[in-house]
């Protein structure tokens, strides 16, 4: 059994054919799905999806692309939803974005990290071109007390080791399968198995040979095969370990909406 540790099943490209998507996923051995929110408009739909769909686990957060919307009322709403979540996320820093200042992103990120620590919830972190600032903030906000995951990790093995010191898991996506991939396979080969998660980030970042198509959880198996090949282990062993890691991080056993 696999856990897709990050998939946007609420996206219209997936939600409009959800029964088909879930059936294909389960046929591929993907049985559990962490669905992170990125905006307040998404939170209610994800909550209802999780309540009505076995194997779906919700997370709620404000993505850095929307950081300008952050304020105290929004944080209060997030706290209410987070009471029925497995994590706070997707949150983070994205310095590749235009139109959202770094200062605004940092304010929203810190506020949500503090909420996660206060509520004892792990965090799902998005990061592009901001790794050094991110690690400093994680340390200052004591994120190691609640742990979390670097979603769709795109950094180096050396930076991954620093994040692991802060009690964060490293999640690999379909980019590790790309023919021109360099960092992804290196990370896959070097990080300890007990720090590894797998994800699709559906509907984005479809792996080979589905690149260019709408991504979906069933395609997680392609990423698993690539990672297992790099590590020299079976896909069955990889499934066992990464599923255990996800279940432990998100406290899936016994979780109820």
URRACOR-V849457 format. One line per field, one symbol per residue. burial: 1 if it has 16 or more other C-alpha atoms within 10 Angstrom, else 0. A space follows every 50 residues. Layout:
BEGIN
burial->???
END
This chain:
BEGIN
burial->01111111110011000000110110011111111111110110011011 10001111111111111101000010011011011111111111100001 01011101110110111000111111110010011011001011111111 11111010011011011111111111110000111111101010111111 11111111000000111111111111110010001001101111110011 0100000
END
